[in-house]
Amino acid sequence: MGNDEAVSTARRLLKLRESEQPRLNRIADYMCGKHASVYVPRGARAEYRWLIDRAKVKILPLVVTVVSQNMYVDGYRPKGSDDNAAPWAVWQANRLDARQHGVHRAALTYGASYVVVMPGKPVPVITPFSPRRLTALYADPVNDEWPIFAIEDRLENTVKGQRRVVRVYDDQARYTLTGKPDGTQLQLDGDNAVMRHNLGVCPVVRFVNTDDLDGDGVLGEVEPLIDAQDQLNMTTFNLLMAQQYAAFRQRWVTGMAPPLDDAGNPMEPFRSRVDGLFVAEDADTRFGEFGQTDLKGYLDSREATIRHISTLSQVPPYHLLGQMVNLSAEALAAARDGLDRKIDERESLFGEGWEQALRLAGLAAGDKRAWEDTAAQVVWRDTSARSLAQTVDALGKLVTMLGVPPQELWERVPGVTQTDVGRWKKAAEQGDAMGRLNGIIEKQMSQPSAAAPASPVPGVAA
């Protein structure tokens, strides 16, 4: 693209990008606790508003966290190999052991997230992006592997204040434009305006939370639960109102005129205390009390809403309610079954994204073989809720009953990393080599000594 075309393309993509930002901003607000308010009547007192601010149960971040914490990419293997492929070195250099979680969380939260792969030294640079900062434009959003264009939009702090930085990606280069914070006066950024990558594809990989074949836009985990979150907040507000005003007994008295203070204003005739006694001189005076409000209905309603959120999100109720009472291993596995199925689906979707990104990293590093390797797959760490003893027992039966080599099962032990497996294999190889050497020595020592040579003196036995 020429300079004028880059600027016009950036303006057009920013215009298209504006349509999805209100939805994404609403989701971001709910994730950080900026929920829609409950009904506030005209003239509400400060105490009423104080209760509204505290009637927020921030449960949506937990729904995302439970799924995200069960997803961890632990390797990238070519077909038929136990060793990681060459692009795994790019993964490690870009600190994606930790940064991968941001990609997963953004995709789970908003429905999509992105990584950008650009050539660099000594290795290509892989940069994760939220859809609030980057938008990709596809000719066919359902079936196309690579976008036509992508646009990155952010505010950057400089010594002179903030400025708007907009980057446009196509299949040959990245174009950087700068302007005022409000997006006006965009122009190419001098000598740093164009960075050519010459990859032949727009270097942006999309991660989706669901596979949408209708092209209506993917959904994250948060948006379908917003109404339930509002319902939970409303129930919590009613609980706090009842707790504040009606959860304790209130006393009443009739047949008595209230005393007046020096200014002629009525005062409370009695002050309640543990050792106090209410006394009235008039025989017609009567005392009584109102019954207190039972809070159990509010608590049950709130728990029912949380269980409804659990059903919709496939997150086990004990994660959201904090209740685990006498759950057997079978009951725990049954309660977690829906979550496990959900995690399997997300791993297959996100796994394709990471494989696409690592293939592109191979191309950016000049490794054509890695780019053409479409059979390589990422390896996900096993995070299922099983005890170590139960897992080891099952793996041991695979070895003894089915003849599976033990070394092929090491990576299935919970909590074991690829570094651990590599170290174990190296130690096993050294142990095998030492065992073979000891066997050779023992075999030589066990052989009978050769016969002594004959004596040169005739008649004397050797």
TITOR-432390 format. One record per residue (C-alpha): residue number from 1; residue in three letters; x, y, z. Coordinates in steps of 0.001 Angstrom, whole numbers, plus 500000, padded with zeros to 6 digits. Layout:
REM residues N
BAKE  num  residu      px      py      pz
BAKE  NUM     ALA       X       Y       Z
...
REM end
This chain:
REM residues 462
BAKE  num  residu      px      py      pz
BAKE    1     MET  500000  500000  500000
BAKE    2     GLY  501054  503540  499330
BAKE    3     ASN  501019  506260  501986
BAKE    4     ASP  497619  507669  501042
BAKE    5     GLU  496112  504204  500750
BAKE    6     ALA  497479  503229  504199
BAKE    7     VAL  495865  506278  505822
BAKE    8     SER  492513  505752  504079
BAKE    9     THR  492539  502035  504963
BAKE   10     ALA  493248  502870  508593
BAKE   11     ARG  490330  505315  508742
BAKE   12     ARG  487989  502791  507132
BAKE   13     LEU  489030  499990  509521
BAKE   14     LEU  488651  502282  512545
BAKE   15     LYS  485118  503055  511383
BAKE   16     LEU  484304  499354  511131
BAKE   17     ARG  485914  498724  514494
BAKE   18     GLU  483657  501222  516265
BAKE   19     SER  480595  498992  515833
BAKE   20     GLU  481873  496226  518137
BAKE   21     GLN  483415  498393  520847
BAKE   22     PRO  480205  499124  522860
BAKE   23     ARG  479570  495392  523276
BAKE   24     LEU  483172  494684  524289
BAKE   25     ASN  483246  497626  526704
BAKE   26     ARG  480044  496392  528365
BAKE   27     ILE  481611  492968  528896
BAKE   28     ALA  484776  494583  530283
BAKE   29     ASP  482660  496646  532709
BAKE   30     TYR  480950  493539  534052
BAKE   31     MET  484279  491781  534470
BAKE   32     CYS  485629  494602  536650
BAKE   33     GLY  482430  495044  538691
BAKE   34     LYS  480805  497992  536888
BAKE   35     HIS  477371  496383  536708
BAKE   36     ALA  474046  497920  535759
BAKE   37     SER  472411  499479  538826
BAKE   38     VAL  469233  498206  540454
BAKE   39     TYR  466192  500502  540366
BAKE   40     VAL  466760  503780  542237
BAKE   41     PRO  463574  505763  543064
BAKE   42     ARG  463590  509534  542772
BAKE   43     GLY  464806  511168  545958
BAKE   44     ALA  466534  508043  547261
BAKE   45     ARG  468555  508667  550389
BAKE   46     ALA  472313  508266  550656
BAKE   47     GLU  471846  505098  552711
BAKE   48     TYR  469864  503542  549842
BAKE   49     ARG  472631  504329  547364
BAKE   50     TRP  475246  503055  549823
BAKE   51     LEU  473523  499660  549859
BAKE   52     ILE  473362  499599  546041
BAKE   53     ASP  477133  500000  545802
BAKE   54     ARG  477597  496970  548071
BAKE   55     ALA  474998  494734  546442
BAKE   56     LYS  477360  493404  543755
BAKE   57     VAL  478458  489773  543772
BAKE   58     LYS  481268  489610  541189
BAKE   59     ILE  480842  486027  540037
BAKE   60     LEU  481562  486374  536295
BAKE   61     PRO  485383  486624  536666
BAKE   62     LEU  485284  483322  538572
BAKE   63     VAL  483477  481610  535688
BAKE   64     VAL  486286  482657  533331
BAKE   65     THR  489026  481821  535828
BAKE   66     VAL  487819  478256  536478
BAKE   67     VAL  487997  477402  532770
BAKE   68     SER  491225  479287  532095
BAKE   69     GLN  493098  477674  534990
BAKE   70     ASN  492511  474253  533428
BAKE   71     MET  494175  475173  530120
BAKE   72     TYR  497956  475125  529747
BAKE   73     VAL  499927  474457  526562
BAKE   74     ASP  502935  472354  527503
BAKE   75     GLY  504555  471432  524191
BAKE   76     TYR  504430  471403  520393
BAKE   77     ARG  505225  468041  518810
BAKE   78     PRO  505762  466969  515220
BAKE   79     LYS  503899  463830  514219
BAKE   80     GLY  505489  460686  515682
BAKE   81     SER  508067  462576  517782
BAKE   82     ASP  508521  462937  521525
BAKE   83     ASP  510587  466116  521171
BAKE   84     ASN  509221  469614  520641
BAKE   85     ALA  509341  471097  517148
BAKE   86     ALA  511696  473963  516275
BAKE   87     PRO  509060  476743  516720
BAKE   88     TRP  508833  475813  520402
BAKE   89     ALA  512042  477773  520930
BAKE   90     VAL  510178  480855  519644
BAKE   91     TRP  507414  480102  522145
BAKE   92     GLN  509880  480005  525022
BAKE   93     ALA  511701  483145  523915
BAKE   94     ASN  508405  485062  523830
BAKE   95     ARG  507552  484012  527417
BAKE   96     LEU  504352  482354  526279
BAKE   97     ASP  504424  479837  529118
BAKE   98     ALA  502940  482704  531141
BAKE   99     ARG  501466  484997  528476
BAKE  100     GLN  499318  482245  526942
BAKE  101     HIS  496850  482685  529809
BAKE  102     GLY  496046  486224  528684
BAKE  103     VAL  495114  484903  525241
BAKE  104     HIS  492878  482216  526756
BAKE  105     ARG  491213  484611  529215
BAKE  106     ALA  490479  487219  526539
BAKE  107     ALA  488948  484611  524217
BAKE  108     LEU  486846  483192  527055
BAKE  109     THR  485753  486668  528146
BAKE  110     TYR  484982  488366  524826
BAKE  111     GLY  484623  485399  522478
BAKE  112     ALA  487840  486092  520554
BAKE  113     SER  491457  487113  521029
BAKE  114     TYR  494466  487506  518722
BAKE  115     VAL  498209  487046  518446
BAKE  116     VAL  500423  488879  515960
BAKE  117     VAL  503571  487162  514657
BAKE  118     MET  506276  489381  513178
BAKE  119     PRO  509870  488654  512130
BAKE  120     GLY  512454  489696  514699
BAKE  121     LYS  515938  489081  516046
BAKE  122     PRO  517045  486658  517350
BAKE  123     VAL  513592  485055  517023
BAKE  124     PRO  510181  486165  515674
BAKE  125     VAL  508021  488227  518030
BAKE  126     ILE  504617  486872  519114
BAKE  127     THR  502362  489527  520683
BAKE  128     PRO  498963  488718  522275
BAKE  129     PHE  496036  491134  521861
BAKE  130     SER  492576  491587  523319
BAKE  131     PRO  489788  492313  520795
BAKE  132     ARG  489462  495713  522478
BAKE  133     ARG  492896  496594  521090
BAKE  134     LEU  492977  494731  517777
BAKE  135     THR  490360  493849  515167
BAKE  136     ALA  490835  491543  512159
BAKE  137     LEU  488814  491793  508951
BAKE  138     TYR  488120  488541  507047
BAKE  139     ALA  486652  488082  503593
BAKE  140     ASP  484794  485051  504992
BAKE  141     PRO  484848  485167  508817
BAKE  142     VAL  483749  481531  509047
BAKE  143     ASN  486124  479680  506734
BAKE  144     ASP  489133  481921  506054
BAKE  145     GLU  492319  481002  507909
BAKE  146     TRP  493987  484405  507504
BAKE  147     PRO  492443  487887  507579
BAKE  148     ILE  492718  490457  504803
BAKE  149     PHE  493589  493304  507179
BAKE  150     ALA  494011  493797  510909
BAKE  151     ILE  494105  497063  512838
BAKE  152     GLU  495676  497749  516220
BAKE  153     ASP  494514  500821  518124
BAKE  154     ARG  495963  502162  521372
BAKE  155     LEU  496991  505271  523294
BAKE  156     GLU  500721  505714  523929
BAKE  157     ASN  502344  507866  526600
BAKE  158     THR  505196  510121  525468
BAKE  159     VAL  507189  512930  527069
BAKE  160     LYS  504870  515369  525301
BAKE  161     GLY  501694  513645  526483
BAKE  162     GLN  499463  510995  524968
BAKE  163     ARG  499149  510208  521284
BAKE  164     ARG  497057  507763  519271
BAKE  165     VAL  498973  504894  517647
BAKE  166     VAL  497247  502912  514907
BAKE  167     ARG  498881  499976  513135
BAKE  168     VAL  497493  498337  510014
BAKE  169     TYR  498624  494831  508996
BAKE  170     ASP  498303  493277  505556
BAKE  171     ASP  499979  490330  503830
BAKE  172     GLN  503208  492225  503134
BAKE  173     ALA  503834  494872  505818
BAKE  174     ARG  502800  496680  508971
BAKE  175     TYR  501959  500392  508682
BAKE  176     THR  502219  502605  511774
BAKE  177     LEU  500231  505835  511988
BAKE  178     THR  500124  508384  514800
BAKE  179     GLY  497774  511228  515632
BAKE  180     LYS  495970  513055  518393
BAKE  181     PRO  494326  511061  521213
BAKE  182     ASP  490892  511602  519646
BAKE  183     GLY  492078  509934  516434
BAKE  184     THR  492340  513074  514317
BAKE  185     GLN  495344  514065  512183
BAKE  186     LEU  496445  510469  511579
BAKE  187     GLN  499587  510230  509471
BAKE  188     LEU  502384  507769  508828
BAKE  189     ASP  504993  507756  511603
BAKE  190     GLY  508098  508958  509729
BAKE  191     ASP  510910  506439  509273
BAKE  192     ASN  509098  503845  511420
BAKE  193     ALA  505965  503979  509278
BAKE  194     VAL  506410  500739  507306
BAKE  195     MET  507853  497438  508523
BAKE  196     ARG  507849  494808  505816
BAKE  197     HIS  507438  491165  506849
BAKE  198     ASN  506839  489623  503358
BAKE  199     LEU  505123  486562  504853
BAKE  200     GLY  502463  486390  502165
BAKE  201     VAL  499660  486292  504760
BAKE  202     CYS  498354  488863  507221
BAKE  203     PRO  500344  487828  510349
BAKE  204     VAL  497348  487733  512717
BAKE  205     VAL  495912  484565  514271
BAKE  206     ARG  492434  484555  515804
BAKE  207     PHE  491365  482452  518821
BAKE  208     VAL  487632  481856  519150
BAKE  209     ASN  485634  480627  522136
BAKE  210     THR  482994  478912  519987
BAKE  211     ASP  482905  477774  516379
BAKE  212     ASP  480243  479920  514720
BAKE  213     LEU  479240  478615  511269
BAKE  214     ASP  476578  481283  510734
BAKE  215     GLY  478973  484223  510876
BAKE  216     ASP  476876  486016  513499
BAKE  217     GLY  479839  486610  515791
BAKE  218     VAL  481268  484420  518514
BAKE  219     LEU  480160  484590  522143
BAKE  220     GLY  482341  484486  525212
BAKE  221     GLU  481489  483086  528611
BAKE  222     VAL  480436  486434  530105
BAKE  223     GLU  477821  487903  527772
BAKE  224     PRO  475199  485095  528137
BAKE  225     LEU  475428  485438  531950
BAKE  226     ILE  474945  489210  532260
BAKE  227     ASP  471195  488944  532917
BAKE  228     ALA  471790  486315  535593
BAKE  229     GLN  474451  488564  537160
BAKE  230     ASP  471914  491433  537304
BAKE  231     GLN  469375  489109  538895
BAKE  232     LEU  471923  488035  541489
BAKE  233     ASN  472726  491664  542299
BAKE  234     MET  469019  492476  542689
BAKE  235     THR  468483  489605  545108
BAKE  236     THR  471554  490636  547069
BAKE  237     PHE  470285  494224  547265
BAKE  238     ASN  466908  493056  548602
BAKE  239     LEU  468749  490928  551147
BAKE  240     LEU  470789  493914  552325
BAKE  241     MET  467675  496098  552520
BAKE  242     ALA  465866  493529  554647
BAKE  243     GLN  468976  493044  556746
BAKE  244     GLN  469355  496786  557261
BAKE  245     TYR  465759  497705  558078
BAKE  246     ALA  463707  494640  559009
BAKE  247     ALA  465985  491852  560227
BAKE  248     PHE  465742  493008  563848
BAKE  249     ARG  462662  493538  566043
BAKE  250     GLN  461355  497090  566175
BAKE  251     ARG  459346  498247  569204
BAKE  252     TRP  456269  500466  569280
BAKE  253     VAL  454293  502331  571930
BAKE  254     THR  450769  503884  571843
BAKE  255     GLY  448811  506072  574216
BAKE  256     MET  451776  508288  575041
BAKE  257     ALA  452699  511688  573728
BAKE  258     PRO  456421  511931  572921
BAKE  259     PRO  458425  514325  575090
BAKE  260     LEU  459767  517512  573533
BAKE  261     ASP  463271  518909  573603
BAKE  262     ASP  464163  522529  574398
BAKE  263     ALA  463352  523554  570812
BAKE  264     GLY  459944  521939  570949
BAKE  265     ASN  460849  518979  568715
BAKE  266     PRO  459589  515459  569652
BAKE  267     MET  462171  513078  571131
BAKE  268     GLU  462314  509316  571540
BAKE  269     PRO  460738  508559  574933
BAKE  270     PHE  462996  505601  575693
BAKE  271     ARG  466520  504442  574998
BAKE  272     SER  466832  500684  574446
BAKE  273     ARG  469510  498857  576388
BAKE  274     VAL  470074  495416  577828
BAKE  275     ASP  469250  496360  581428
BAKE  276     GLY  466618  499010  580577
BAKE  277     LEU  462895  498999  581462
BAKE  278     PHE  460094  500902  579710
BAKE  279     VAL  457705  502552  582219
BAKE  280     ALA  454624  504690  581485
BAKE  281     GLU  452424  506516  584011
BAKE  282     ASP  449263  506341  581877
BAKE  283     ALA  447336  503051  582292
BAKE  284     ASP  446182  503243  578649
BAKE  285     THR  449765  503118  577304
BAKE  286     ARG  450573  499911  575429
BAKE  287     PHE  453915  498480  574322
BAKE  288     GLY  454654  495985  571557
BAKE  289     GLU  457089  494965  568810
BAKE  290     PHE  457055  494112  565128
BAKE  291     GLY  458245  490702  563950
BAKE  292     GLN  461618  490453  562263
BAKE  293     THR  462007  489548  558568
BAKE  294     ASP  463237  486019  557838
BAKE  295     LEU  466310  486235  555582
BAKE  296     LYS  466261  482566  554573
BAKE  297     GLY  464144  483215  551474
BAKE  298     TYR  466617  485774  550178
BAKE  299     LEU  469563  483476  550836
BAKE  300     ASP  467847  480544  549102
BAKE  301     SER  466961  482749  546124
BAKE  302     ARG  470533  483932  545779
BAKE  303     GLU  471846  480363  545957
BAKE  304     ALA  469328  479294  543297
BAKE  305     THR  470571  482056  540973
BAKE  306     ILE  474181  480960  541477
BAKE  307     ARG  473202  477376  540686
BAKE  308     HIS  471485  478644  537538
BAKE  309     ILE  474730  480417  536548
BAKE  310     SER  476563  477159  537245
BAKE  311     THR  474221  475275  534903
BAKE  312     LEU  474547  477815  532095
BAKE  313     SER  478349  478016  532357
BAKE  314     GLN  479004  474288  533040
BAKE  315     VAL  481109  475296  536045
BAKE  316     PRO  480501  472925  538996
BAKE  317     PRO  478441  474529  541795
BAKE  318     TYR  481125  473898  544404
BAKE  319     HIS  483392  476360  542570
BAKE  320     LEU  480800  479145  542814
BAKE  321     LEU  479193  478309  546160
BAKE  322     GLY  482264  477104  548026
BAKE  323     GLN  480424  474013  549268
BAKE  324     MET  482159  470629  549219
BAKE  325     VAL  480640  468345  551833
BAKE  326     ASN  481477  464630  551838
BAKE  327     LEU  481950  464373  548083
BAKE  328     SER  483279  460995  546994
BAKE  329     ALA  485711  460661  544114
BAKE  330     GLU  482875  459402  541875
BAKE  331     ALA  480592  462304  542847
BAKE  332     LEU  483384  464807  542239
BAKE  333     ALA  484064  463330  538801
BAKE  334     ALA  480352  463440  537931
BAKE  335     ALA  480051  467070  539089
BAKE  336     ARG  483058  467987  536977
BAKE  337     ASP  482019  466096  533854
BAKE  338     GLY  480426  469105  532130
BAKE  339     LEU  483456  471282  532864
BAKE  340     ASP  485813  468623  531481
BAKE  341     ARG  483805  468395  528250
BAKE  342     LYS  483843  472173  527946
BAKE  343     ILE  487607  472326  528502
BAKE  344     ASP  488152  469628  525858
BAKE  345     GLU  486218  471711  523330
BAKE  346     ARG  488097  474918  524180
BAKE  347     GLU  491440  473116  523942
BAKE  348     SER  490600  471885  520449
BAKE  349     LEU  489617  475425  519360
BAKE  350     PHE  492531  477225  521008
BAKE  351     GLY  494926  474447  520023
BAKE  352     GLU  494279  475129  516335
BAKE  353     GLY  495052  478795  516949
BAKE  354     TRP  498367  478038  518655
BAKE  355     GLU  499348  475573  515924
BAKE  356     GLN  498604  478206  513294
BAKE  357     ALA  500655  480773  515237
BAKE  358     LEU  503637  478428  515675
BAKE  359     ARG  503607  477486  512003
BAKE  360     LEU  503645  481209  511175
BAKE  361     ALA  506507  481694  513642
BAKE  362     GLY  508435  479038  511731
BAKE  363     LEU  507824  480917  508483
BAKE  364     ALA  508904  484207  510078
BAKE  365     ALA  512109  482480  511251
BAKE  366     GLY  512838  481245  507715
BAKE  367     ASP  512027  477608  508568
BAKE  368     LYS  509939  476505  505591
BAKE  369     ARG  509731  472956  506901
BAKE  370     ALA  508040  474136  510109
BAKE  371     TRP  505624  476273  508073
BAKE  372     GLU  504599  473298  505933
BAKE  373     ASP  504245  470922  508900
BAKE  374     THR  500466  470815  509293
BAKE  375     ALA  500570  467583  511328
BAKE  376     ALA  502342  469024  514386
BAKE  377     GLN  500106  469496  517433
BAKE  378     VAL  500262  471375  520713
BAKE  379     VAL  500269  469300  523900
BAKE  380     TRP  497939  470318  526711
BAKE  381     ARG  498816  469668  530334
BAKE  382     ASP  496512  467244  532145
BAKE  383     THR  494681  469266  534825
BAKE  384     SER  491858  466827  535597
BAKE  385     ALA  490826  466474  539240
BAKE  386     ARG  492309  463093  540109
BAKE  387     SER  494590  462164  542962
BAKE  388     LEU  498226  461381  542190
BAKE  389     ALA  497873  457849  543603
BAKE  390     GLN  494814  457164  541434
BAKE  391     THR  496559  458437  538304
BAKE  392     VAL  499786  456527  538916
BAKE  393     ASP  497813  453347  539579
BAKE  394     ALA  495964  453732  536268
BAKE  395     LEU  499193  454433  534386
BAKE  396     GLY  500858  451427  536017
BAKE  397     LYS  498069  449179  534776
BAKE  398     LEU  498595  450490  531257
BAKE  399     VAL  502231  449434  531506
BAKE  400     THR  501674  445993  533049
BAKE  401     MET  498409  444971  531374
BAKE  402     LEU  498702  446576  527928
BAKE  403     GLY  502462  446749  527527
BAKE  404     VAL  502639  450521  527019
BAKE  405     PRO  506259  451708  527461
BAKE  406     PRO  506548  453567  530818
BAKE  407     GLN  508429  456498  529291
BAKE  408     GLU  505453  457243  527014
BAKE  409     LEU  503254  457833  530072
BAKE  410     TRP  505499  460135  532115
BAKE  411     GLU  504008  463303  530655
BAKE  412     ARG  500553  462175  531793
BAKE  413     VAL  501498  462419  535452
BAKE  414     PRO  499714  465498  536909
BAKE  415     GLY  501988  468475  537516
BAKE  416     VAL  504883  467101  535448
BAKE  417     THR  506295  469563  532899
BAKE  418     GLN  508084  468860  529625
BAKE  419     THR  511321  469896  531305
BAKE  420     ASP  510777  467204  533942
BAKE  421     VAL  510047  464574  531286
BAKE  422     GLY  513172  465529  529329
BAKE  423     ARG  515313  465267  532452
BAKE  424     TRP  513812  461872  533345
BAKE  425     LYS  514455  460521  529851
BAKE  426     LYS  518057  461695  529963
BAKE  427     ALA  518559  460071  533364
BAKE  428     ALA  516959  456861  532084
BAKE  429     GLU  519260  456791  529056
BAKE  430     GLN  522300  457300  531274
BAKE  431     GLY  521051  454569  533584
BAKE  432     ASP  520580  452176  530672
BAKE  433     ALA  524089  452931  529382
BAKE  434     MET  525590  452335  532848
BAKE  435     GLY  523620  449102  533148
BAKE  436     ARG  524940  447841  529831
BAKE  437     LEU  528516  448699  530842
BAKE  438     ASN  528139  446862  534164
BAKE  439     GLY  526741  443852  532292
BAKE  440     ILE  529751  443720  529991
BAKE  441     ILE  532165  443918  532945
BAKE  442     GLU  530330  441201  534870
BAKE  443     LYS  530267  438965  531799
BAKE  444     GLN  534005  439318  531261
BAKE  445     MET  534765  438626  534927
BAKE  446     SER  532577  435535  534965
BAKE  447     GLN  534398  433880  532001
BAKE  448     PRO  537052  431158  532949
BAKE  449     SER  540708  432239  532652
BAKE  450     ALA  542647  431114  529552
BAKE  451     ALA  545042  428078  529965
BAKE  452     ALA  548592  428956  531018
BAKE  453     PRO  551281  428631  528295
BAKE  454     ALA  553396  425404  528215
BAKE  455     SER  556676  425419  530128
BAKE  456     PRO  559810  425761  527976
BAKE  457     VAL  561717  423270  530204
BAKE  458     PRO  561201  419666  529017
BAKE  459     GLY  559683  417368  531625
BAKE  460     VAL  558464  420193  533827
BAKE  461     ALA  554779  420684  533925
BAKE  462     ALA  553549  424153  533210
REM end
